[in-house]
Each structure stands twice: as C-alpha cells, then as structure tokens.
C-alpha cells in the first residue's frame, strides 16, 4: 500500500484511545518543518509568505509504541498574493518531543471533489 495513503488512513483506535493523551504537535512542529522543505524547494520564501494565515490541522494520530505516536497533519500556507500552498506532513512524536522521526512532506497539488 502507498505509504502516504496508509498514513492518511491511520485512525486513533485501540484500547488506549480514551486513556492516552496524544502529543500536541499541531502548531510549531509541522508548520516549521514543512516550511523548511518548501523554502529549500523554492516554493515559499519569507517575502512571499503570510505567516499569520498559516494553519495546521492534525488529520490522524496513532499510538505505535509506549509514548510513541505516528501523526499526520495538513498545513496550509497563504502567500501574499492570495495563492495557497498545502502540504501533508507525516512524522513520529512523543509526549516529550515532536521530532521522534524525520518529517515527510507531501505537497498537495490538486484537490478533487468537495467545495
């Protein structure tokens, strides 16, 4: 199965879902790490990005070990010209550290369906 599809399909399930607090890595970690990748790829620059409009939403978090979680986030950047750049980030996190693994960044180039 495609690793991205598998990551997006992860759901919070299992006997721990109501008793374990998932790491809160929604804001700083995915936004910062994705931005570094986008800047290195030449897709965003500090001059073209409106950081006040940057948002991050956790799509999935699954416990994969004691205090270790596989997380997926959707990060949306708005450029000063109104153009939007969206990415999906995938990484492992713990209650102590959001960077328990490297981060994979997938640029969303087209959305199909929905509004």
N, C-alpha and C positions, 0 to 999 in steps of 0.2 A: 504494500500500500504506500502511496505517496506520503512522505514524512510530514509535509505541510498539512495535507488532508487529515492525517492521523492526529496531528497536534490540535487542529481546529475542532476535531470531533471529541476531544477529551472533555469529560464532564466530571464535576465533583460528585463522586459516588463512592460507595463502600461504607463500612461500618463507622468510619471516622468522620463522615461528612458533617455531623451535627456536633461533634465533640472537639474537633481540631480547628484552630484558627489559622486560616491561610495567610501567608505573608502579604503585607500590603505594599506591593511594589508597583502600584498603578501609576504614580506620578513621575518621580525623578528617573528611575532606572530605565524604563522603556523609552521615554522621551529623549533622554540624553544619549543612550546607546544608539538608538535609531538615527538621531541627528548626526552623530559622528560618521556613521556609514553613509548617510545621504550626502553629507558635506564632502566626504572623500570621493564619492562617485560623481560629484559636480551637480547634484540635483537640487541642493539648497545651499545658501550662503547666509551669513549673519545679516547682510544688507538686504536680502530679498525675503527674509522670513519674519512674519509677525508672531513672535513667540507668545504673546498674550492670548492668541487664539488657538494655541496648540492644546489638543486634548488627548487623553488616553483612557481607554476602557478595557478592563480585563474581560476577555472572552471565555477563558477557561483556566482552571487551576485544579490539578490532580495530584494527590499525595502519591509519591513514588518511593518513599522511604521514611524512616524516622526523621521528622523535621526537614523533609526534602520534598519540594513540590515542582511540578512541570507547569509553567504558566505561559499563556498566550494573551497578547494584548493587541488592540487596534489603536494605532497612534495616527492622529490627523494633524498635519501642519497646514497653515494657511499662509500663502505668500502675500506680499504687499499688493500685488496686482489682482488678488482675489482667487487665484488658482489654488487648488487643494492638492496636497500630496499625502497619500495614505500608505501606511505600512503595517504589516503584521509582524510582531516580534515573538520569538519563542526562546525561553530560557528556563533554567532551574533556579529556584530560590529557597531560602530557609528563613526562619524567624529572625536570624541574626544578619543575614546577608542576601541581597537580591541577586548578586553575581556569583552564584554557585556553579555556573557554567558560562561559557561564552553565549552571546546572543545571536540568533539567526534573524535576519531582517529580510522580509519579502515585500517588495513594492507592489501595491495594488494598482494595476494599470487600467482596469476596466471593471465596472460593476454591471451585472446583468439582472434585470428584474427589480422589483421593489419600486420605491418612489425616487 
